[in-house]
Amino acid sequence: MTIIDHNQQQVKNIPSLNPLGIVLTLNGKFHYSTIPSGGGDKHKQPIIAWKQYQTKAPTQAELQNWQKTHNPGLWGIL
């Protein structure tokens, strides 16, 4: 699987996992800050307060908790 980041750069060697597995890989291996999304009228808005994650990546425990409590349809990369 290949993912394109916000700078239009390819992030390669992402294992084909469930969405949470991909998020945990992006967060842990590549240090990307990822947040749950899928809210709002167009189902693209963040579903948590996200500004703090512009400068600090969420912990793996936070990511797992968001998956459990929100079951997001999308994950955003900040």
Protein Blocks (a to p, Z undefined) as FASTA:
>chain_A
ZZddfkopacehiacddfklmmmmmmmmnopacddeheajkopacfbdfklmmmoccdfk
lmmmmmmmnopabdcdZZ
